[in-house]
């Protein structure tokens, strides 16, 4: 059994908070550059120039890409042959979030109760942690901060199986187009199909972690991703909802077996500043 120190996890998560807030990943930057090339001048191309300039300022000046530094959402793969020397991995991650959001002067956006006691926790915890046990002795942590603007445009529908492929296309396209400029497009569109209600939602968010534009390994779903992306971009919503050829940078679909009477479909969006950071311990 390999033992990982609590402090090692905490400190790694703290640094990830700053990195995710300030450093836009290269795959996202490449997608933004490609999007700019598709626009024929005008306000849409200007927005892409601003996105790229903002990312450079954030990286060099160590300033957050967006004032909404997000809900700290983690996807954790913990090897069955490793353990934390004290406490739990969730406790270590939350300690790291508290430290990182303070250390890097990131906005704290979490309220203690969703309805009756909407008081800020002032440390951006508790984080949302999706923990999966895997083989091996490594601990892999991915942080995907989620801003309120894009998260609020999430959608889920329990389709009838008879609605089939066209039902999925219509639902996803309508969800993205109806969102307009609210999620700060061009977006990355995560789609979860199958499983149960909550698992479809989980898959839609996990789909956003895929390298931007990487197609599904299943050719059928890769073709579906391409069709949905084409229809979304034909809508003309464009960057910030003010018109253009690029409303979405990519569509990523994850799928899972489901009940014979059900076909859940969930949509989760990332804004153009699709932030994430990861570490393996």
N, C-alpha and C positions, 0 to 999 in steps of 0.2 A: 504494500500500500504506500503510495507516494503522498506525503503530507505537504500542503501548501499553507504558508503562514497567512493568517487573517489580514495582517498589515500589508502583505504583498498584493492581495486582492483589492483591498481598500485603496492603496496608493495607485494601482493600475487604473482603477475605475475613475479616480479623481482626475488623473491626467487625460483619460478618454473624454471626460466632460468638456475640458478645454479644447481638445483637438477636434471633437465633433462640432463644436460651436464655431470654430474659426477656420477649419481646413476643409474645403469642399473636395471630395474625392475626385481623382483624375477621370474616372469613367463618367461622372456627372459633368465635369468640365468639357470633356470630349463631346458629349451629347449636346451641350449648349452651343459649342462651336459649330457643330453640324446643323443645329437648328437655325443659327444665324445665316448659314449659307443658303437655306431654303427660302428666306425672306427676300423680297425685292425692294430693299430700302424701306423708307417710311418709319412709322412709329414702332412697328414690330421689330425691325432690325435694331433700332435704337435701344429697345428694351434689352435685347441680347447683349449689346455693348455694355449696358449698365450692369447686367447680371455678372458679366465677366470681370468688369472693373471692380465691382463690389467684392467679388471673391478674392481678387488680388489684394485689395485693401485689408480685408479680414485676415488673410494669411500673413501679410507683412507687418501689419500693425497689431496683430493679436487681438482683434475686435470681433465680436460675434457677427456672423453673417446676417442674422436677423435679430431684432429686439425680442422676439418671442423665442426664447431658448428652449422651450418645449418641455413636455412631460418626458421624463427619463424612462424610456422603454428598452428593456434588455432581453436579448435572446441568448440563453446560456446553455452550452453543451458541456456537461460534467462527466468526465471519465469515471467508470465504476471502480477504477483502481486508484482514485485520488480522494483526498479528504482535506477539509480545513482544520487547522490545529486547534481552533476554538470557535465557538459560536457556529453560525451557519453561513453559507455563501450569500444568502439573501441579506443577512445582517451586515456582512462585509461590503456588499454592493451599496446598500443604503448609506453606510458610513462614508463610502467613497463619493456618493452623490452629494451628501452634505458638505464634505470637504471641497469637492471640485467646484460646485456652484458658488461657494464663498470665495475660494481661492482665485477663480477666474472672473469674478464679478458678473456672474450670469443671473439673469432675471429669475426670481423664484415665482412659479406660476401655479402651485398646487394648493387647493383649499382643503381643509380638514374633513368637510362633509359636503356632499353634492347638493343638498337641499336645505337643511335647517341651520347649518353652522358653517357658512362659506367664509371662514377665516383662513387667511394664508398661513401655511405651516412654516414659512420663512426659511426653509432649507431645501425645497423642491422634492421632498420625500413625502410619502413613500413612493418608491419607483414601482413600475410594473415589470415583473420579472417572469419570463417564460423559461422554465427550467426543464431540460431534457437530459436524461442519463444515457450515455453512450459508452462504447468500449474504449479502453485505453486509460492512461494516467494523466491526461491533459485537461485543462480547464479553458474552454474557449468562450470568450465573452464578446458580444456585439451590442453596441449602444446605438439606438436609432431615436434621437430626440424627436418628439412629435408636437408640432405647433398646433394651436387651437384652430387656426383658419382652415388648414387642410383636413384636420381630423373631423371638424364639424360637417364636412361634406361627405362623410362616409355614408354608405347605403347598404341595406341588406334586404333581400326578398326571398321568400320561400316559393320558388317557381314550381309549377306543375311539371312533372317529367314530360308530359305531352307538348310543352312549349319548346322543348328541344334547343337546338343551336340558335335558331333565330330569336328565341326568347331571351337567351343569354346576351346575344349581341344587342338587342334593343334595350334591355335593362341597363347594361354597362354604358353604352353610348349615351343614353338619356341621363344617367346619373352624372356623367362627366360634363355634358353640355349644359345641363340644368344648373350645375355648380357655377358656371360662368367664371367671373374673375375672382370669386371668393377664395379659392385655394391657391391663389398666386400662380396661375399657369405661365409657362407650359409645365404640366404635371407629369409625374410618373404614376401610372395607374396600376395598382395592385388588385388582383381579382382572385378570390377563393371560390372554387366550385366543388360542391359535394360535402361529405362529412355530415355534421349537424350544424345547427344555427351558429353556435359559438365557435366551432372549429372552422367553418367557412370564413368567419371574421378574422380568426387567427391567421389562417393561410393568406388572406388578402393583405395583411400587414407584413407577414414574413416574405411575401413575394417582392416587396419593395427592397429587400436586401440583395436581390440578384444584381449582378453587374448590369448597368443600364443597357437595354437593347439586346441582351443575350436571350435568344429564343428558347422556348420550352424544349426539353429533350424529346418530348413526344411530338411528332410531326403534325398530328391533328390539332394539338393545342397551339403549336407554333403558327399554324395557318390561321387559327382563330385569333391569336394575338395580333397578327398582321392585319386581318380584316377589321377588327375593332379599332386599331390605331388609325387606319386609313379613314374610317368613317368619322372618328372623333376629329381628326385634323381637317376633314372636309367641311366641318361645321362652321369654320371661320371665327370661332371664339377668340383664338389667338392669345399672345402674351398679355397677361393682366386683364384678359377679357375685352381688350380694345381692338380686336381684329388681327388677322394674320393667318399664316399657313400652319403654324405649329401651336396647337392647343395641348398636345401631349408629346413628351419625348419618347415614351415607350409604354407598352402594355405588357405586364408580366402576370401569367396565370399559374396558380398552383391548384391541384385537384386531389380528391380523395374519394374512396368508395363511400356510397351513401345508401340510405334506406330505399327500398324499391318504390315507396310512395312519395319520396321527396327529391327535390333538387335545389338545395340552398345555394344562393349566389351572393357574395359580399364584395363590395368595392371599397378600397381604401386608397387615398391619394397622398402623394408627397408633392409639396410645392417644388419649384425649379431648384431651390436650394436643398437638395435631398441629402441631408446630413447623416453620417454614420461613422463610427470608429470601432475598431475591434482589436483584441489582444488575445494571445494564447499564452497561458502560464503552465 
